Amino acid sequence: MAGNPRAKYPMATIAPYGPDDKTVTKLAVAIFQSPQDTDSIALNRWVAADIAASDPIARRMYQFLKAYGVKTVLTATVVVGCPHEEGADFPVGQDCPFCPFWKGKQGSGSSDSRWDPLKEVRVEKLGFQYRFWLP
């Protein structure tokens, strides 16, 4: 990840996933120790039918962020894909058989060009950001 002079590290990214672009059933959180990191030092995922209203998951996520001393949190403001993982839940290069909404819109076999402008985006250029203050 490229350095953002306003970002403080460790930094977390939160990505929402769901069966369509309006329903969130999974949150994936990655922790980056420094601006030079291209791989996360920690990754955790939480899954629930109504994840936004789950106090236990919110508490576990908070504890995860706190355990790594996270100072900045970035999150997508849209559902970024289905909750199933290419290569683990379905073959690489194929569409998820469980989430017909995402057919052709995600994964290595995607023909969806909506994300093309973001391929070179780095943290400092993101146009959306939520800020969380951790005690």
N, C-alpha and C positions, 0 to 999 in steps of 0.2 A: 504494500500500500504506500502511496506517495504521502509525503509529509504535508500536513496542513498546519500553518503556523498557529492557528487558533485551537487546533485539536490537542488534547492532552492525552497522554498514554499512561497506562494501558487503555486501549479503545475496544469497544464491543460493537459488533454489527448485529442487528436483529432482522431476520428475513421471515415474513409471513407466507405460509403456504396453505392451499386449500383446494377442494374439488372444483371450484370455479373462481372467478375473479371477485366474488363478493363475500365468500365464506372462508374464514380462517380457522383451520383445525390443527395447524402445526406452526410452531415458532422455532427457528434455528438461530442459536446465538453463538457467534465466534468471537474470540478474544485475540487481539493483536498487541504484542508487547511494545513494538516500536514502529516508527514510520517505514523502516526498511523491511519489515516482515512481509513476505508474500504468502506465507502459510500461517494459519492461526496457531496459537499455543494451546488453545482449548476450544472445544466445540461441544455444545449440548443441544438437545432437541426436546421439546415438550409437545405432547399431542393430547387434544381433548375436543369433544364435540362443540363445546361453547368456551373455548380457551380464553376469550376476552373477559369472561365473567368468573374465571376460576381463581379464587383467592389462594388456594394451595399452590397452584402453578406460579402465580405472581410472587409468592413468598420464596419458592425454590429458585426462581429466576433471579430475584434480588440477592439471595444468598450466593448464587453462582457468580454474579457480577461483583459482589462485595469480596468474595474469596480471592479474586484476582486483582482487587484494588482498582477496578475500572473507574476512569475519570471522564470519559466521553462515550456516549452511546449514539450510534447512527442507526436509523431504521428506515426501511422502505415504507412508502405510504400506500403501496398497492400490493395485492397478492402477487407474488412473483412466479408461482408455478404450483403444480400439484404436490401433495404431501408425500408421494411415493418417490423413491430414489432410483434413478436410472442405474442399471447394473446390479442393484440389490433386489428391487421389487419387480423389475421388468428388464428385458434385454437392452443393452446399450444400442443406441441408434433407432430404437423403436418408440412408438407412442405408448403412453401409459394405458393399459387396458382397463384400468379402474376409473379413470377420469376423462370421459369423452370430451368435456369442454376444452381440455388442453391439447387435443389432437392437432399436431403440426405446429404448436405454439411454443414448445419448450424442448429441452434436451439436445443432444448432439445431432439428432436428425431433423431439427426444426427448420421449417421454411419460413417462419415468422420473422419479418424484418423490423418489427416494432422496436426491438432492442438494439438494432445496428448502431444508432447514434451513441449508445452507451458503452460500446465495446472498449473504447479508449478512455472512458471517464475514470477519474481517480477521486479519491475522497474529497479533495479540496474543491472539486468542480460540481459536486452534488448540489442540486437546486432545492433539495428538501432535507430537513434535519429536525430531529426532536432532541431536546436537551433534557437530560435527567440529572438531578443533583443527588448524589449519594452521600449519606452521612458519614 
